Amino acid sequence: MDYLGYLISGWGVVLVAVAVYAFSLLRRGRALTARVPADRRRWMTTDD
């Protein structure tokens, strides 16, 4: 149990890094979505 602190901090760093990456990926995706012209959008996002 001497290495429990290292284990927990290692998992913590990895989880925080994945969360930050996912958040930045979603932000970038939403920003790029606004740049797509209406006639080039996928069929699932039309206003029908």
C-alpha positions in Angstrom: 0.0 0.0 0.0 3.0 2.3 -0.2 2.2 3.2 -3.8 -1.5 4.0 -3.4 -0.9 7.8 -3.5 0.9 7.4 -6.8 -1.8 5.2 -8.2 -4.6 7.5 -7.3 -2.8 10.6 -8.5 -1.9 8.9 -11.8 -5.5 7.9 -12.4 -6.5 11.4 -11.4 -4.2 13.0 -13.9 -5.4 10.7 -16.7 -9.1 11.3 -16.0 -8.6 15.1 -15.9 -6.6 15.0 -19.1 -9.4 13.0 -20.8 -12.1 15.3 -19.5 -10.2 18.4 -20.7 -9.7 16.8 -24.2 -13.4 15.8 -24.4 -14.5 19.3 -23.4 -12.2 21.0 -26.0 -13.3 18.5 -28.7 -17.0 19.3 -28.0 -16.3 23.1 -28.1 -14.4 22.8 -31.4 -17.2 20.7 -32.9 -19.9 23.1 -31.9 -17.8 26.0 -33.4 -17.3 24.2 -36.6 -20.9 23.2 -36.9 -21.9 26.9 -37.2 -19.6 27.3 -40.2 -21.3 24.6 -42.3 -23.7 26.0 -44.8 -27.4 25.0 -44.4 -27.5 23.1 -47.7 -24.4 21.0 -46.7 -25.7 19.9 -43.3 -26.6 16.2 -42.7 -30.1 15.1 -43.1 -30.6 14.6 -39.4 -30.2 18.3 -38.6 -32.6 19.8 -41.1 -35.6 21.8 -40.1 -38.2 19.6 -41.8 
